[in-house]
Amino acid sequence: MHYETTDSWGSYVSTTRSSSNTVSSGDHHHHHHEYQLQPMQRIERVASESAVVIFSISSCCMCHAIKRLFCGMGVNPTVYELDEDPRGKEIEKALMNLLGISTSTSTTVPVVFIGGKLVGAMDRVMASHINGTLVPLLKEAGALWL
């Protein structure tokens, strides 16, 4: 069935009730969440609501390290634990696309947003911390008042 794309336009899904039901049935279930909030929109919303957002996996040691880094600077980041979100895998895929990672061999997380803008994964954050661009970013986003 090639009407699936219409689901992502929300507005006239209600008129085609029957078709949106067929999309969510059975094994299609994993692939077509278009009628819900898309992972990308989810990321943008979370990122824009806080000055510093870390997409994280609770068991990931890099994530703990980056949390400590920010806390040590006096920043209180919003941490979004992907493994505690039933749709975390989709969000992780979307983050990989954002970062331009094609394979899941390298871990995506932690991914850091500051002021709603993607800074990047751990290496990018550390690099900007070392070259001195991280603090101005944080100040600009209102996360630091020093």
Sequence and secondary structure as in RCSB ss.txt:
>XXXX:A:sequence
MHYETTDSWGSYVSTTRSSSNTVSSGDHHHHHHEYQLQPMQRIERVASESAVVIFSISSCCMCHAIKRLFCGMGV
NPTVYELDEDPRGKEIEKALMNLLGISTSTSTTVPVVFIGGKLVGAMDRVMASHINGTLVPLLKEAGALWL
>XXXX:A:secstr
 TTGGGGGG TTTGGGHHHHHHHTSGGGGGT  TTS  HHHHHHHHHHHSSEEEEE TT HHHHHHHHHHHHTT 
  EEEEGGGSTTHHHHHHHHHHHHT  SSSS    EEEETTEEEEEHHHHHHHHHTT HHHHHHHTTS   
